[in-house]
Amino acid sequence: QVQVVESGGGLVQSGGSLKLSCEVSGRTLSAYDIGWYRQAPGKEREYLARLWDNGLTQYEDAVKGRFTIFRGTTKNVVYLQMNNLKPEDTADYYCRYISGRGDSWGRGTQVAVSA
């Protein structure tokens, strides 16, 4: 079993920043990727960014240049730095552990951006 826990969400004004954390624990493989997703009310979950085990990153166009995915000092913690937040970024944000043995999702952290 792999546990995924997100944290760092909150309420921020438009133009502000937040740093989300994703902590992975349990029976993880030595190599795995981490993805960040979000789901706004009434919408489907959408992909935001991915950090491959080899360090490569990929971003969805909607967040490219504003969001940065990176690993902390320990491999099991991955961050999503979100800058220049907009009201349309309001959503529940989810972290996904992606491995050759399967995936695990966290329960999400709420982000609200006021105009």
MARBA-3410 file (N, C-alpha, C, O; in Angstrom, 1 decimal):
115
0.8,-1.2,0.0,0.0,0.0,0.0,0.9,1.2,0.0,1.9,1.3,0.7 ~ 0.5,2.2,-0.8,1.2,3.5,-0.9,0.2,4.6,-0.4,-1.0,4.6,-0.9 ~ 0.6,5.4,0.5,-0.2,6.5,1.0,0.3,7.8,0.4,1.5,8.0,0.2 ~ -0.7,8.6,0.0,-0.4,9.9,-0.6,-1.1,11.0,0.1,-2.4,10.9,0.3 ~ -0.4,12.0,0.6,-1.1,13.0,1.4,-0.7,14.4,0.9,0.5,14.7,0.8
-1.7,15.2,0.5,-1.4,16.6,0.0,-1.7,17.5,1.2,-2.5,17.3,2.1 ~ -1.0,18.6,1.1,-1.2,19.7,2.1,-0.7,21.0,1.5,-0.1,21.1,0.4 ~ -1.1,22.1,2.2,-0.7,23.4,1.7,-1.7,24.3,1.1,-1.4,25.4,0.7 ~ -2.9,23.7,0.9,-4.0,24.5,0.3,-4.4,25.6,1.2,-4.1,25.7,2.4 ~ -5.3,26.5,0.6,-5.8,27.6,1.4,-6.4,28.7,0.6,-6.7,28.4,-0.6
-6.7,29.8,1.2,-7.4,30.9,0.5,-6.3,32.0,0.2,-5.5,32.3,1.1 ~ -6.3,32.4,-1.0,-5.3,33.4,-1.4,-5.9,34.4,-2.4,-6.8,34.1,-3.1 ~ -5.4,35.6,-2.4,-5.9,36.6,-3.3,-5.3,36.4,-4.7,-4.2,35.8,-4.9 ~ -6.0,36.9,-5.7,-5.5,36.8,-7.1,-4.1,37.5,-7.2,-3.9,38.6,-6.6 ~ -3.3,36.8,-7.8,-1.9,37.2,-7.9,-1.0,36.7,-6.9,0.3,36.8,-7.0
-1.5,36.0,-5.9,-0.8,35.5,-4.8,-0.1,34.1,-5.2,-0.3,33.6,-6.3 ~ 0.5,33.5,-4.2,1.2,32.2,-4.3,0.8,31.3,-3.2,0.5,31.6,-2.1 ~ 0.9,30.0,-3.6,0.8,28.9,-2.6,1.8,27.8,-3.0,2.2,27.7,-4.2 ~ 2.2,27.1,-2.0,3.1,25.9,-2.2,2.4,24.7,-1.7,2.3,24.6,-0.5 ~ 2.0,23.8,-2.6,1.4,22.5,-2.1,2.5,21.5,-2.0,3.5,21.5,-2.6
2.2,20.6,-1.0,3.1,19.5,-0.7,2.4,18.2,-1.0,1.2,18.0,-0.8 ~ 3.2,17.2,-1.4,2.7,15.8,-1.6,3.7,14.9,-1.0,4.9,14.8,-1.4 ~ 3.2,14.2,0.0,4.1,13.3,0.7,3.7,11.8,0.4,2.5,11.5,0.6 ~ 4.6,11.0,0.0,4.3,9.6,-0.3,5.0,8.8,0.7,6.1,9.0,1.1 ~ 4.2,7.7,1.1,4.8,6.8,2.1,4.3,5.4,1.9,3.4,5.2,1.1
4.8,4.5,2.6,4.4,3.1,2.4,5.3,2.3,1.5,6.5,2.6,1.4 ~ 4.7,1.3,0.8,5.5,0.4,0.0,5.7,1.0,-1.4,5.2,0.4,-2.4 ~ 6.5,2.0,-1.5,6.8,2.6,-2.8,7.9,1.9,-3.5,8.7,1.3,-2.8 ~ 7.8,2.0,-4.8,8.9,1.4,-5.6,10.1,2.4,-5.5,9.9,3.6,-5.1 ~ 11.3,2.0,-5.9,12.5,2.9,-5.8,12.4,4.0,-6.9,12.9,5.0,-6.8
11.6,3.7,-8.0,11.4,4.7,-9.0,9.9,4.9,-9.2,9.2,4.0,-9.4 ~ 9.6,6.1,-9.2,8.1,6.5,-9.5,8.1,7.9,-9.9,8.9,8.7,-9.6 ~ 7.0,8.2,-10.5,6.7,9.6,-10.9,5.6,10.2,-10.0,4.9,9.5,-9.4 ~ 5.5,11.5,-10.0,4.4,12.2,-9.3,3.7,13.1,-10.2,4.3,13.9,-11.0 ~ 2.4,13.1,-10.2,1.6,14.0,-11.0,0.7,14.9,-10.1,0.3,14.4,-9.0
0.5,16.1,-10.5,-0.5,17.0,-9.8,-1.7,17.2,-10.8,-1.6,17.4,-12.0 ~ -2.9,17.2,-10.2,-4.1,17.3,-10.9,-5.0,18.3,-10.1,-4.7,18.6,-8.9 ~ -6.1,18.7,-10.7,-7.0,19.5,-9.9,-8.4,19.3,-10.5,-8.6,18.9,-11.6 ~ -9.4,19.5,-9.6,-10.8,19.4,-10.0,-11.6,20.6,-9.5,-11.7,20.7,-8.2 ~ -12.1,21.4,-10.4,-12.9,22.5,-10.0,-14.4,22.0,-9.8,-14.7,21.0,-10.4
-15.2,22.7,-9.1,-16.6,22.3,-8.9,-17.3,22.2,-10.2,-17.3,23.1,-11.0 ~ -18.0,21.1,-10.4,-18.7,20.9,-11.6,-17.9,20.5,-12.8,-18.4,20.4,-13.9 ~ -16.6,20.4,-12.7,-15.7,20.0,-13.8,-15.0,18.7,-13.6,-15.0,18.2,-12.4 ~ -14.4,18.2,-14.6,-13.7,17.0,-14.5,-12.3,17.3,-14.0,-11.8,18.4,-14.1 ~ -11.7,16.2,-13.4,-10.3,16.4,-13.0,-9.4,16.6,-14.2,-9.5,15.9,-15.2
-8.5,17.6,-14.0,-7.6,17.9,-15.1,-6.1,17.7,-14.6,-5.8,18.0,-13.5 ~ -5.3,17.3,-15.6,-3.9,17.2,-15.3,-3.2,18.5,-15.3,-3.5,19.4,-16.1 ~ -2.2,18.7,-14.4,-1.5,19.9,-14.3,0.0,19.8,-14.7,0.6,20.5,-15.5 ~ 0.6,18.8,-14.0,2.1,18.7,-14.1,2.5,17.3,-13.7,1.8,16.6,-13.0 ~ 3.7,16.9,-14.2,4.3,15.6,-13.8,5.8,15.8,-13.6,6.5,16.5,-14.4
6.3,15.1,-12.6,7.7,15.0,-12.3,8.1,13.5,-12.5,7.7,12.7,-11.7 ~ 8.9,13.3,-13.5,9.4,11.9,-13.7,10.5,11.6,-12.7,11.1,12.5,-12.2 ~ 10.7,10.3,-12.5,11.7,9.9,-11.5,13.1,10.4,-11.9,14.0,10.6,-11.1 ~ 13.3,10.6,-13.2,14.6,11.0,-13.7,14.8,12.5,-13.7,15.8,13.1,-14.0 ~ 13.8,13.2,-13.2,13.9,14.7,-13.0,13.2,15.5,-14.0,13.1,16.7,-13.9
12.8,14.9,-15.1,12.1,15.6,-16.2,10.7,16.1,-15.7,10.1,15.5,-14.8 ~ 10.3,17.2,-16.2,9.0,17.8,-15.8,8.2,18.1,-17.1,8.7,18.3,-18.1 ~ 6.9,18.1,-16.9,6.0,18.5,-17.9,4.8,19.2,-17.3,4.4,18.9,-16.2 ~ 4.3,20.2,-18.1,3.2,21.1,-17.6,2.1,21.2,-18.6,2.3,21.2,-19.8 ~ 0.9,21.3,-18.1,-0.2,21.6,-18.9,-0.1,23.1,-19.3,0.4,23.9,-18.5
-0.6,23.5,-20.5,-0.5,24.8,-20.9,-1.1,25.9,-20.0,-0.5,27.0,-19.8 ~ -2.2,25.5,-19.3,-2.9,26.5,-18.5,-2.0,26.9,-17.3,-2.3,28.0,-16.7 ~ -1.0,26.1,-16.9,-0.2,26.5,-15.7,1.2,26.7,-16.0,2.0,27.0,-15.2 ~ 1.6,26.4,-17.3,3.0,26.6,-17.7,3.5,28.0,-17.4,2.8,29.0,-17.8 ~ 4.6,28.2,-16.8,5.2,29.5,-16.5,4.7,30.0,-15.1,5.3,31.0,-14.6
3.7,29.4,-14.6,3.2,29.9,-13.3,3.4,28.9,-12.2,3.6,29.2,-11.0 ~ 3.3,27.6,-12.5,3.4,26.5,-11.6,4.7,25.8,-11.8,5.2,25.7,-13.0 ~ 5.3,25.3,-10.7,6.6,24.6,-10.8,6.5,23.3,-9.9,6.1,23.4,-8.7 ~ 6.8,22.2,-10.5,6.8,20.9,-9.7,8.2,20.6,-9.5,9.1,20.6,-10.4 ~ 8.5,20.2,-8.2,9.9,19.9,-7.9,9.9,19.0,-6.6,9.0,19.0,-5.9
11.0,18.3,-6.5,11.2,17.4,-5.4,11.9,18.1,-4.3,12.8,18.9,-4.5 ~ 11.5,17.7,-3.0,12.2,18.3,-1.9,13.5,17.6,-1.6,14.1,16.9,-2.5 ~ 14.1,17.8,-0.4,15.3,17.3,-0.1,15.2,15.8,0.1,16.2,15.0,0.0 ~ 14.0,15.3,0.4,13.8,13.8,0.4,12.9,13.4,-0.7,12.0,14.2,-1.1 ~ 13.2,12.3,-1.3,12.5,11.9,-2.5,11.0,11.8,-2.4,10.3,12.0,-3.3
10.6,11.5,-1.1,9.2,11.2,-1.0,8.3,12.4,-0.8,7.1,12.3,-0.6 ~ 8.9,13.6,-0.9,8.1,14.8,-0.9,8.3,15.6,-2.2,9.4,16.0,-2.5 ~ 7.1,15.9,-2.8,7.2,16.7,-4.0,6.3,17.9,-3.8,5.2,17.8,-3.2 ~ 6.7,19.0,-4.4,6.0,20.3,-4.2,5.4,20.8,-5.5,5.9,20.4,-6.6 ~ 4.4,21.6,-5.4,3.9,22.3,-6.5,3.8,23.8,-6.1,2.9,24.2,-5.3
4.8,24.5,-6.6,4.8,26.0,-6.3,3.9,26.7,-7.3,4.1,26.6,-8.5 ~ 2.9,27.4,-6.8,1.9,28.0,-7.7,2.0,29.6,-7.5,1.8,30.1,-6.4 ~ 2.4,30.2,-8.5,2.5,31.7,-8.5,1.5,32.4,-9.4,0.9,31.7,-10.3 ~ 1.3,33.6,-9.2,0.3,34.4,-10.0,-1.0,33.7,-10.1,-1.5,33.5,-11.2 ~ -1.5,33.3,-9.0,-2.8,32.5,-9.0,-3.9,33.4,-9.4,-4.0,34.6,-9.2
-4.9,32.7,-10.1,-6.1,33.4,-10.7,-7.3,32.7,-10.1,-7.3,31.6,-9.6 ~ -8.4,33.4,-10.1,-9.7,32.8,-9.6,-10.0,31.5,-10.2,-10.6,30.6,-9.6 ~ -9.7,31.4,-11.5,-10.0,30.1,-12.2,-9.1,29.0,-11.7,-9.3,27.8,-12.2 ~ -8.1,29.2,-10.9,-7.3,28.2,-10.3,-7.9,27.5,-9.1,-7.4,26.6,-8.5 ~ -9.1,28.1,-8.7,-9.8,27.6,-7.5,-10.2,26.1,-7.8,-10.9,25.9,-8.8
-9.9,25.2,-7.0,-10.2,23.8,-7.2,-9.6,23.0,-6.0,-8.9,23.5,-5.1 ~ -10.0,21.7,-6.0,-9.3,20.7,-5.2,-8.1,20.2,-5.9,-8.2,19.8,-7.1 ~ -7.0,20.2,-5.3,-5.7,19.8,-5.9,-5.3,18.4,-5.4,-5.3,18.2,-4.2 ~ -5.0,17.5,-6.3,-4.7,16.1,-6.0,-3.3,15.7,-6.5,-2.8,16.2,-7.5 ~ -2.6,14.9,-5.7,-1.3,14.3,-6.1,-1.5,12.9,-6.4,-2.3,12.2,-5.8
-0.8,12.4,-7.4,-0.9,11.0,-7.9,0.5,10.4,-7.9,1.4,10.9,-8.5 ~ 0.6,9.3,-7.2,1.8,8.5,-7.3,1.7,7.5,-8.4,0.7,6.8,-8.6 ~ 2.7,7.5,-9.3,2.6,6.8,-10.6,3.8,5.8,-10.7,4.9,6.3,-10.7 ~ 3.5,4.5,-10.7,4.6,3.6,-10.8,4.2,2.4,-11.7,3.1,2.3,-12.1 ~ 5.2,1.6,-11.9,5.0,0.4,-12.7,4.1,-0.6,-12.1,3.7,-1.6,-12.7
3.9,-0.5,-10.8,3.0,-1.4,-10.0,1.7,-0.8,-9.8,0.8,-1.5,-9.1 ~ 1.4,0.4,-10.3,0.1,1.0,-10.1,0.2,2.4,-9.6,1.3,2.9,-9.2 ~ -1.0,3.0,-9.4,-1.0,4.4,-9.0,-1.8,4.5,-7.7,-2.6,3.6,-7.3 ~ -1.5,5.6,-7.0,-2.3,5.9,-5.8,-2.6,7.4,-5.8,-1.7,8.2,-6.2 ~ -3.7,7.8,-5.3,-4.1,9.2,-5.2,-4.3,9.6,-3.8,-4.6,8.8,-2.9
-4.0,10.9,-3.5,-4.3,11.5,-2.3,-5.7,11.9,-2.2,-6.5,11.8,-3.2 ~ -6.1,12.5,-1.1,-7.5,13.0,-0.9,-7.7,14.4,-1.3,-8.8,14.9,-1.3 ~ -6.6,15.1,-1.6,-6.7,16.4,-2.1,-6.6,17.5,-1.1,-6.7,17.3,0.1 ~ -6.3,18.7,-1.5,-6.2,19.9,-0.7,-6.9,21.0,-1.5,-6.7,21.2,-2.7 ~ -7.7,21.8,-0.7,-8.4,22.9,-1.4,-7.7,24.1,-1.6,-6.9,24.6,-0.7
-7.8,24.7,-2.7,-7.2,26.0,-3.1,-8.3,26.9,-3.5,-9.1,26.6,-4.4 ~ -8.4,28.1,-2.9,-9.4,29.1,-3.3,-8.7,30.4,-3.6,-7.9,30.9,-2.8 ~ -9.0,31.0,-4.7,-8.3,32.2,-5.1,-9.4,33.3,-5.3,-10.3,33.1,-6.1 ~ -9.4,34.3,-4.5,-10.4,35.4,-4.6,-9.9,36.5,-5.5,-8.7,36.7,-5.7 ~ -10.9,37.1,-6.1,-10.6,38.1,-7.2,-10.1,39.4,-6.5,-9.8,40.4,-7.2
END
